[in-house]
């Protein structure tokens, strides 16, 4: 009877102090009684009743020193939802928060660090940070660090964790929709590139890197750093134009030829010259390799890019001169002109085309005609529209819509998390993306958070740069069953 009364008294005391009764199955009565004394001494009852964290309460009973640390955290108004992940991370590392000086724990918990990485910041960085700029760089990178994909900083090597001090690291590598740990390994191995990225960051230029781009840059050596300093001078340190240059450069496989072409210029390019060269992929390739085209590059439509890129890359000088001399005709050709069919260049020697061919190849201007192109002495016949030939046989142009799976990149968090948390909205978003974005020539669709809930702003990217922009808006968000997504451009 005495033991029963003692146990009931302990249960009543625990309930009064805010300790969960489920702890009785994990600890002895003496341990629980000692925990109650500490809670009462430090007046933690109200806090424990308000926030019922099993992790924190187990730590209070198991570790006597944690009670004083917890009291200090409460005094600094650190919430339990920030303390609990720190305890869990410490436990995963087979450590305890009480192993660290109280002042450091309080400082780490008070900093603007991602909750899931607070303990690891305390463990790997806080005791060693010397400068305010260094602390800012680390914190900025931690906010971009792909915790879910890479399972925290503990999975990295000591040198890779040290790279978090590079201010450019997060912006260059940590694109959370496509987090490949290989990117960090490749950058770690490329010391010249690290220095170049630091140089560009100081100029306000951010270069987005994935494993493919990093592999293309493995040719870099220490002697190449000076070339990038010269490049900055050629571009008059214009960060906007430099950012566009790197986009064009990577589109062209990031070779040394492009770099050498720019730094060989006798004088820095003025703003007008840079804008003309960097307008799009065609203007860029034309400047570096051909120089035959003098048309309005900004007027080129997305479906007209492939044949011009092909002509520049394959040195089709006669065709380029034809386009240059008849730019008005070329730019007026519709999307369905024969010239822009996918296999046209494979079967036709485009250097053999004439002004009349350009005029005749537009399907909108032809009825039952065809035009013949010669390649290696063999006739290639292509039809547009429908009709009959001289023998009475019917013919028609075959046009089958190509169903493709686009690459979608979500450069956002809040709205995407809200949508993916609801099965119905997730299905509706997937359906509108699959059905709507069947655009020819599109490489990827990049989506960002829109101001409206569950909605997104999007940008189309083609092989030649940005395309259509618009928004994917959820209408009727107050009723998910009836709500519908629509695309606005």
RACORRA-V994186 format. One record per helix or strand of 3 or more residues. SS is the DSSP state (H for helix, E for strand). FROM is the first residue (numbers start at 1). TO is the last residue. If there is no record, write none. Layout:
# RACORRA-V994186
((SS,FROM,TO) (SS,FROM,TO))
This chain:
# RACORRA-V994186
((H,2,17) (H,21,25) (H,29,41) (H,45,50) (H,54,62) (H,64,75) (H,80,92) (H,97,99) (H,102,110) (H,115,124) (H,126,128) (H,132,144) (H,147,150) (H,153,155) (H,158,165) (H,169,173) (H,181,189) (H,191,202) (H,211,216) (H,222,234) (H,239,251) (H,256,263) (H,271,277) (H,281,290) (H,297,299) (H,302,313) (H,317,325) (H,327,332) (H,338,340) (H,344,347) (H,350,352) (H,355,360) (H,363,365) (E,370,375) (E,378,383) (E,386,388) (E,394,396) (E,407,410) (H,414,420) (H,423,436) (E,442,449) (E,456,462) (E,465,475) (E,484,488))
